[in-house]
Amino acid sequence: MVRFENVGMRYGSGPEVLRDVSFSLEQGSFTFLTGLSGAGKTTLLKLIYVAEPPSRGLISLFGTELATARRKDLPAIRRRIGVVFQDFRLIDHLSAFDNVALPLRLAGKKVSDFSHDVRELLSWVGLGERMHARPATLSGGEQQRIAIARAVVARPDLLIADEPTGNVDPEMGARLLRLIAELNRLGTTVLVATHDRALVEATRGREMRLIDGQLVQMRPTK
Amino acid sequence: MIQFFGGERATYLLPRDKGAAPLDFVIAVMAFLAALSLGASLVASRAAHSWQSGLSDHITVQVMPPDDGDVRAGLENETQAALSVLHATPGIAHAAPLSDAEINALVEPWIGEDGAVSGIPLPKLIDAVITPGEDVDVARLAARLKQSAPHSSVDDHRRWIARLRGLADAVRFSAYGILLLIAGATAAAVSFATRAGLDAHHEMVALLHQMGALPGFIARAVEWHYFISALLAAALGTVSAGLFFLGAGGLETFGVEAVPFLPPLSLRWDEIPWLLAVPVAASLIAWATARISVLMVVKAIY
């Protein structure tokens, strides 16, 4: 599903923020990415969701070697990945409904085909009554829930979440994690970057730990 | 709920920018100026054609009063002789002397309007019209006229036509030059406005790209937005220019007299459609600029 071989990453002529990272994520696996701020977690996620090319090393996604993939093949790969960005990256002038529906529209589906699913998902994350609200009128926690709903709505093959429960209360955090776990149970490979030790220890899966840009630990959780 | 896709297309993915009004105003003003200069070039072109055709098929024969004898009788005799020659000349469709009233009207700006000139013998003028498509040998005609009316001379307006043609060409090419400059400035303004708007939406473009949207999809989401905005703004400017030309045509109704020899500033109805080129060109420039800009932005992203 995801394979890294001796991947290194530097921005411009700066120092390497990732060094010799090698790992693989099996299909249907649930993995936490942990590490202190500045350890390179967000950069690693960017490489996986094909936002940046690595400075060196090989990355393979869904059996495709990115270094040799044609540029026109990348959008199809990106559409198989759901991403919860740390800063949410919601579109301000669209309603909660339209933000969540965006991946489905990009996939060419009709409103009549997905309207029910989107409403149900918004209800699941506690925003059934606010589906017409714009992001600016919602709290940080509510925006985060929309971001998660948008990432999972198209049932991606790979879900990447950067601190998905950072802005919500523990009860809602647990509820969101159940949503992600349910998606994982249906076959989606999940990678969650988090600082939340309790979340890691309470969930069955694996933990990858980054220190100063190097992958130092790979262990099962729970 | 915002139905931003307009069916299944991403036509209105972009919001109407709050800061777009000044840019729309710039586009409207540039379109107004472009339409004005286009209209001016049409007026100049029409005037040049009118001046040329108005003079090129006419010949004026001037018969001067004789120096001695019965001046009036001599003048009348030579005028009739010249008319006979003209009527007998192949290619001359019509020839008639100007009346005293018409001649007085011609000289009135220089020597006054009352009967003060009635005692002065004025030259006789004969206006001859050449049959369309016929050619008249003016030199031979002048020689034959000299034999019958020794005090006659022929003016085929060639000198005037050349000067008018030069003036009309200067006006016309000046208008074309101004039109080109304004069209260039309009294109630059539309392009600048489009790029400025796109800068504000860079994050959204990057997000759509990240979510796997194809470059063509993202471009379509953006380009129609700018196409329609520019079309509406430029249409407003063009309609204003059209009203200006219509208003200029109606000035005589309010007692503003037309200047002799200068064409009316109004456009004919069959010339009005040319103005439609302005909003069409402005919106196409905006469309192309937006599309190229988006594709370049997307290309710059991994």
Interface residues (C-beta under 8 A of the other chain):
Chain A: Y49 V50 A51 E52 P53 P75 A76 I77 R78 R79 R80 I81 V83 R89 I91 D92 H93 L94 S95 F97 D98 L102 P103 R105 L106 G108 K110 H132
Chain B: M1 I2 F4 F5 E8 A10 P15 E203 M204 L207 L208 H209 Q210 M211 G212 A213 L214 F217 Y302
